[in-house]
């Protein structure tokens, strides 16, 4: 039986990187603008379909795989994230997963750009690929009907808990799970955490607002069991890890 580790689970957009990668590539459109008919595809539960239409539009206007790569490579890491990944790199105390509603092409491109692929144990996101004509296509990670907090294509809490369960079956247990995110869809995995874990909402973003609201109401419901650790920089997370790691 292997020893216990610390699991770092991170969102990607506005967490690892300081942009929304899906929206960032819109600058590849003519004049950086989408036509109104494509904007009409947007809905909270139809993000994959919306992005599919954007990718078709960009393809029609001559955007090639290398154009995506060049565009994505200009996105900066969030402040302090380079320090965080450098701190955990090569250590067998940690496992690191990314759980994101972006897509595999975008995340792989950016991780490769910053030399982070070897530091991340696994990426859970919507599968994407370029077809034989160079059109970027995207699919649902899964189709779920059990979580009203999540979109139909991605329940982050389910993914996180399944990963923990699978690792346990292989003899790896986690003394602490640190979930780091910013968006509304990061609340679900936060609610799945235990008392020894940490939910880290990025200050000023929607997860932070939701957590603050929930904490005021939580005297009765006790739905949030994890310790709350707001962050502004990846350096804050390094400080947390130093405090809790043996």
C-alpha positions in Angstrom: 0.0 0.0 0.0 1.5 3.4 -1.0 1.5 6.3 1.4 -1.1 9.0 1.4 -0.7 11.9 -1.0 -2.2 15.4 -1.5 -4.5 15.8 -4.5 -4.6 19.1 -6.2 -7.6 19.4 -8.5 -7.7 22.6 -10.6 -10.2 24.2 -12.9 -8.4 25.6 -16.0 -9.9 28.9 -17.4 -9.4 31.8 -15.0 -7.6 29.4 -12.7 -4.5 27.9 -14.3 -4.7 30.5 -17.1 -5.9 34.1 -16.7 -8.4 34.0 -19.5 -11.4 32.0 -20.8 -9.7 30.0 -23.6 -13.0 29.4 -25.4 -13.7 33.1 -25.6 -10.1 34.0 -26.3 -10.1 32.3 -29.7 -13.0 34.5 -30.9 -10.3 37.0 -31.8 -9.4 34.7 -34.7 -12.8 35.7 -36.3 -12.9 38.5 -38.9 -12.5 41.7 -36.9 -12.7 39.6 -33.7 -16.5 39.5 -34.0 -19.1 36.7 -34.2 -22.2 37.2 -36.3 -25.5 37.5 -34.4 -26.8 34.2 -35.7 -23.9 32.4 -33.9 -24.4 34.4 -30.7 -28.0 33.1 -30.8 -26.7 29.5 -30.2 -25.4 30.5 -26.7 -27.2 29.1 -23.7 -26.1 27.9 -20.3 -26.8 24.3 -21.2 -25.7 24.5 -24.8 -22.0 25.6 -24.5 -20.7 22.7 -26.5 -23.1 23.4 -29.3 -22.2 27.1 -29.2 -18.5 26.4 -29.4 -19.1 23.9 -32.3 -20.8 26.7 -34.3 -17.9 29.1 -33.5 -15.4 26.5 -34.7 -17.3 26.0 -37.9 -17.4 29.8 -38.5 -13.7 30.1 -37.9 -13.0 27.2 -40.2 -15.1 28.7 -43.0 -13.0 31.9 -42.6 -9.7 30.1 -43.0 -8.6 29.5 -39.4 -6.2 26.6 -39.4 -4.9 24.4 -36.5 -1.7 26.3 -36.3 -3.7 29.6 -35.9 -5.4 28.1 -32.9 -2.1 27.0 -31.4 -0.5 30.4 -32.0 -3.5 32.2 -30.5 -3.7 29.9 -27.4 0.0 30.2 -26.8 -0.3 33.9 -26.1 -2.6 33.3 -23.1 -0.8 34.0 -19.8 -0.8 31.7 -16.8 -2.6 33.2 -13.8 -0.2 35.0 -11.4 1.7 32.5 -9.2 0.6 29.4 -11.1 4.2 29.0 -12.5 5.4 29.0 -8.9 2.7 26.5 -7.9 3.6 24.0 -10.6 7.3 24.4 -10.0 6.7 23.6 -6.3 4.9 20.4 -7.0 6.9 19.3 -10.0 8.8 16.0 -9.6 7.4 15.4 -6.0 5.7 12.1 -5.3 3.7 13.8 -2.5 1.3 15.2 -4.9 -1.1 14.2 -7.7 -2.5 17.0 -9.9 -5.6 16.8 -12.1 -7.4 19.4 -14.2 -11.2 19.3 -14.5 -12.4 21.8 -17.0 -15.3 22.5 -19.3 -12.9 23.7 -22.0 -11.6 21.1 -24.4 -8.6 18.7 -24.8 -7.0 20.5 -27.7 -6.9 23.9 -25.9 -5.7 22.5 -22.6 -3.0 20.3 -24.2 -1.7 23.2 -26.3 -1.4 25.5 -23.3 0.1 22.9 -21.0 2.7 22.0 -23.7 3.4 25.7 -24.2 4.4 26.1 -20.5 6.0 22.7 -20.1 3.4 21.5 -17.6 2.2 18.3 -19.2 4.4 16.1 -17.1 3.3 17.8 -13.9 -0.4 17.0 -14.5 -1.5 13.4 -13.7 -4.7 13.6 -15.7 -6.9 16.0 -17.6 -10.7 15.6 -17.6 -12.4 17.8 -20.2 -14.5 17.7 -23.3 -12.7 15.7 -26.1 -11.7 17.7 -29.1 -9.9 17.0 -32.4 -9.2 18.4 -35.8 -10.9 16.5 -38.6 -9.3 15.7 -41.9 -10.3 19.2 -43.2 -8.8 21.0 -40.2 -12.2 21.7 -38.6 -12.0 21.6 -34.8 -14.7 19.4 -33.4 -15.8 19.0 -29.8 -17.8 16.4 -27.9 -19.4 16.1 -24.5 -17.2 14.6 -21.8 -20.3 12.7 -20.6 -24.0 13.2 -20.5 -25.3 13.5 -17.0 -28.8 14.0 -15.4 -27.9 13.6 -11.7 -26.5 17.0 -10.9 -28.5 20.2 -11.2 -25.5 22.4 -10.3 -23.6 21.2 -13.4 -24.0 21.4 -17.1 -25.3 18.3 -18.9 -21.9 17.6 -20.5 -19.7 17.8 -17.4 -20.3 17.2 -13.6 -17.0 18.1 -12.0 -18.0 16.6 -8.6 -18.7 13.2 -10.1 -15.4 13.3 -12.0 -13.4 14.2 -8.9 -15.0 11.6 -6.7 -14.6 8.9 -9.4 -10.9 9.7 -9.8 -10.4 9.5 -6.0 -12.2 6.1 -5.9 -10.2 4.7 -8.8 -6.9 5.8 -7.2 -7.9 4.1 -4.0 -8.5 0.9 -5.8 -4.9 1.1 -7.0 -3.6 1.7 -3.5 -3.3 5.5 -3.6 -5.2 7.5 -1.0 -5.3 11.2 -0.4 -4.9 12.7 3.0 -6.2 16.0 1.7 -7.9 17.2 -1.5 -7.3 20.8 -2.5 -9.8 22.0 -5.1 -8.9 25.3 -6.8 -11.4 27.1 -9.0 -13.2 30.2 -9.9 -16.5 29.5 -11.6 -20.1 28.5 -10.7 -19.5 25.0 -12.0 -16.7 24.6 -9.3 -19.3 24.6 -6.5 -20.4 21.0 -7.2 -16.9 19.5 -6.6 -16.5 21.8 -3.6 -19.6 20.4 -2.0 -18.3 16.8 -2.5 -15.2 17.5 -0.4 -14.7 16.3 3.2 -13.7 18.1 6.4 -10.0 17.4 5.9 -10.1 19.0 2.4 -9.9 22.6 1.1 -12.1 24.5 -1.3 -10.1 27.4 -2.8 -12.3 30.0 -4.6 -10.5 32.7 -6.6 -11.3 36.1 -4.9 -13.7 38.2 -6.8 -15.0 35.5 -9.1 -18.4 33.7 -9.1 -17.4 30.7 -7.0 -16.1 33.0 -4.3 -19.4 34.9 -4.3 -21.4 31.7 -4.2 -19.3 30.3 -1.4 -19.7 33.5 0.7 -23.4 33.4 0.2 -23.6 29.7 1.1 -21.5 30.2 4.2 -24.0 32.8 5.5 -26.8 30.3 5.0 -24.8 27.3 6.0 -25.4 27.5 9.8 -28.6 25.4 9.1 -27.7 23.3 6.0 -24.0 22.5 6.8 -23.6 21.6 3.1 -20.1 22.9 2.9 -17.8 20.6 4.8 -14.4 21.5 3.4 -12.3 24.3 4.8 -12.5 27.5 2.7 -9.2 29.0 1.5 -9.7 32.0 -0.9 -6.9 32.8 -3.2 -5.7 35.6 -5.5 -2.4 34.0 -6.7 -1.0 30.5 -7.2 1.5 31.6 -4.5 -1.3 31.6 -2.0 -1.9 27.9 -2.8 1.9 27.2 -2.3 1.6 28.8 1.1 -1.4 26.5 1.9 0.5 23.4 0.8 3.5 24.3 2.8 1.3 24.5 5.9 -0.4 21.2 5.5 2.2 18.9 3.8 4.5 16.8 6.1 
